Amino acid sequence: MVDELRALVDKADQARAADPNFIKDLRKLIDTYNRAAVAPAKPALFSDEFRDGDFTAAPA
């Protein structure tokens, strides 16, 4: 979705279809959400991949 939004903003920028400050604000917002998807703000407190395949018993 972020890539699609970035493409739309690029297209609007090239066509000068919106105020440059608005385009700039949109790009900042896109970058904010793109970074959030790559690196979550909070670290995981618990993580388990259940590699042994048995999720009913206490995994090793």
C-alpha positions in Angstrom: 0.0 0.0 0.0 2.8 2.4 0.8 4.4 1.8 -2.6 1.0 2.4 -4.3 0.6 5.7 -2.4 4.1 6.8 -3.2 3.4 6.2 -6.9 0.2 8.2 -6.7 2.0 11.1 -4.9 4.8 11.0 -7.6 2.2 11.2 -10.3 0.4 14.1 -8.6 3.8 15.8 -8.2 4.7 15.4 -11.8 1.3 16.7 -13.0 1.5 19.5 -10.4 -2.0 18.5 -9.3 -1.5 19.5 -5.7 0.2 22.1 -3.7 4.0 21.4 -3.2 3.7 21.7 0.6 0.9 19.1 0.5 3.0 16.7 -1.6 5.9 17.2 0.9 3.6 16.4 3.8 2.3 13.3 2.1 5.9 12.1 1.5 6.8 12.6 5.1 3.7 10.6 6.1 4.6 7.8 3.7 8.2 7.7 5.1 6.8 7.5 8.7 4.6 4.5 7.9 7.2 2.9 5.8 9.7 3.0 8.6 7.1 1.7 11.1 6.5 -1.3 8.9 10.2 -2.1 8.7 11.2 -1.5 12.3 8.4 -1.7 14.9 8.5 0.9 17.6 8.2 -1.6 20.4 10.4 -4.7 20.7 8.6 -8.1 20.9 8.2 -9.3 24.5 7.6 -12.9 23.4 8.5 -14.7 20.3 8.2 -18.4 19.4 8.4 -20.1 16.0 7.2 -23.5 17.3 9.8 -25.2 15.3 9.1 -28.6 16.9 5.6 -28.4 15.5 3.9 -29.1 18.8 2.3 -26.0 20.1 0.1 -27.8 22.6 2.9 -28.7 25.0 5.5 -26.4 26.4 7.9 -25.7 23.5 11.6 -26.0 24.1 
